[in-house]
Amino acid sequence: ATVVGLADDRLGEIPVAVVEGSGDPDGIAHAVRDRLVSYKRPRRVFVVDALPRLPNGKVDRVAVKHVAESLERSED
């Protein structure tokens, strides 16, 4: 999983989680609700088949942000 910030009109930026694998986005959000303070909780959770990675195997956070933005637009 990776958390990135997406633009928000009211707050400026909100945390959004992008999770690799399968799972229920609502269940994932509920699971972290008790473990994180409110300002750190992801406002949305997206589940994808695979996170984009760099050649060295690390998660490509810039590409993840683009994926989250496109998923956000497709839900609106």
PAMARDREN-481068 format. One record per residue: x, y, z of N, C-alpha, C in turn. Coordinates in steps of 0.2 Angstrom, whole numbers, plus 5000, padded with zeros to 4 digits. Layout:
XYZXYZXYZ;...
//
This chain:
500449945000500050005000500450065000;500250114997500550184997500050234998;500250285002499750345003500050404999;499650434996499850494992499350554993;499550614992499050674993498750694987;498150704987497750724981497450794983;497450834978497150904978496450904981;496250954986495650954988495451034989;494851054987494651124987494651154994;494451114999494351135005494951135010;495251075009495851065014496551075010;496551085004497151095000497451024997;497450975002497650915000497450865005;497250805003496950745007497350685006;497450645011497850575010497350525007;497650495002497250434998497750374998;497450325000497850255000497650214993;498250194991498150154985498450084987;498050034987498249964990498349914984;498849874984498949824979498649764982;498349724977498049664979497249664978;496949624983496249624983496049644990;495449664990495149684997494549734996;494249745001493649785001493949855004;493849904999494049975001493750005008;493149985009492850005015493049975021;493249905020493549865026494249895028;494649905022495249935024495250005027;494850045025494750115029494550105036;494050055037493850045044494450015048;494849975045495349945049495849995051;496050045047496450095050496150155054;495550155054495150205058495350205065;495450155068495650155075496450155076;496750155071497550155072497850225070;497450265067497750335065497350385067;497650445069497250505071496950525065;496450565065495950585060496350625054;496750665055497050695050497550655046;497750595048498150555045497750495041;497150485042496750435039496650455032;496650395028496550405021495850425020;495650475016494950495014494650445009;495050415005494850365000495350315000;495150254998495550194997495350164990;495950154986495850124980496250064980;495950004977496249944977496449934969;497049914968497349904961497649834961;497749814955498049744954498749744956;499149804954499849804955500049884956;500449894960500749964961501249974956;501350034952501850044948502550044952;503050014949503650014952504250034948;504750064951505350084947505750024946;506350034941506749974939507049944945;507149974951507449944957506949914961;506349914959505849874963505449914968;505649984969505250024974504650054971;504150064975503550094972503650164969;503450174963503450234960502950284962;503050324967502550364970502250414965;502650444961502350494956501850454952;502050394949501550364945500950344949;501050324956500450304960499950364961;500250424961499850484962499450494956;499750484950499350484943498850434943;498950374946498450324946497850344950;498050374956497550394961497050444958;497450494955497050554951496550524946;496850474942496350454937495750414940;495950374945495350334948494850384952;495150434955494750484958494250514952;494550534947494150564941493550514939;493750454938493350404935492750384940;492850404947492250394951491750454952;492050504949491550564950491050564944;
//
